[in-house]
Amino acid sequence: MGYISFKKSTGDVDLLPADNVMHVASNDVNGVIIEYGITGGTTATTLKADITFASDWADTGGVTYDVLQRNAVNDALSIAAGTSGPAIPVQMPKGMFVSTVSILLTAT
């Protein structure tokens, strides 16, 4: 199983799995949500990782920060999926860090 990593301001990282990802979307604040598809017995569930960045990503050439964030996460997921070894870092702009990662479990 491959992993992606998000750098924190302390120099530590948060790791998230790169397998079973169904969707990557912007959240309502400055960040992204990674939705995983998992099953528990006979019940299908979704597991969501809600990642919030410490500050806004600057708009670049008319591309909004939410698109840049999703693309950075998708790029790391594409490299890490199905691999083993060191986690693939999400390439964030210089000086950008993750402030929180929250995990939400929802039965469907």
N, C-alpha and C positions, 0 to 999 in steps of 0.2 A: 504494500500500500504506500502510495506517495503522499507527501505532505507539502503544504505551502506555509511560508512564515511571514509574519507581519512584525516589523521592527517597532519597538517601544522606545520612548525617550530615555529610559534607564539603560538601554543597550541590550536588554532582554528581548526575547521574541515570543509571540504567540503562534502556536502551530495549529493548523487545521488540516483534516484529511482532504485529499484531492479526488477520492473515489466516491461514487454514487451521487455526484452533484447533478441536480436536475435543472437548476436555474440560478443565475446571478442577476441581482437587481439593485437599484439604488434604494436606500432607505429614506425616511422623511427628514433625516438630519444629514450631516456630512459623513456619508459612509455607504457601505454596501451590505446586502444580505445574500448569503450563500444558502440555498435550500438543498437539502439532501433528501433522497428517497430511501427509506429503510422500512423493514417489516419487523414486527414483533409478534411472533406466533401467527395468528390469523388476522391481526390488525395492521393495516397499513398506517404508517405515521410519517410525518415530515419533521425533520430536524432542521432548524434554521440557526445559522451563525450570523449574528448582527454585529457588524464591525463598524466602529465609529472612529474617524480620524481626528487627530488633535486640532487641526485647522483646515480651512478650505484649500483645495488644490486650485491654483490659479488657472483661469481660462487661457487656453493656448490656441491662437489662430482660429477663434470662433468655435472651438470644441469645448463644451461645458465640462466642468469638473466631474460630474457624475458619469459621463461617458469615459473620461480618462481613468477614473477609478475602476469601473467595470472592466474596461479593456485590460488594465494592469492585472486584475485578479484573474480574468479569463486566460491571459497569456501564461501566467504562472501555473494555472490549473492544467492547461494544455501540455505543458512540459512535464508536470509532476504526475499526471494520471497514469497509473499502472506501473510506476517505477518504484524502486527501493533505493535507499541511500539518503544523503543529506536533503533536508527540506529545500524547496525552491523558493527563494525570496520573492515577494511581490515587489516589483520595481516601482517605488514611490519617488516623487521628486525629492531632491536634496533638502534635508531639514524637515521632512514630513514623517510623522509617527502616528501609530495607532494609540488611541486613548483607552478604548474599551472593546472587549469581545464578549458578547452575551450569547448563550446557547438556549434556544427555546424549543421545546418538544410539544408537538400537537398531534393528537390522534385524529384520523380522518375516517 
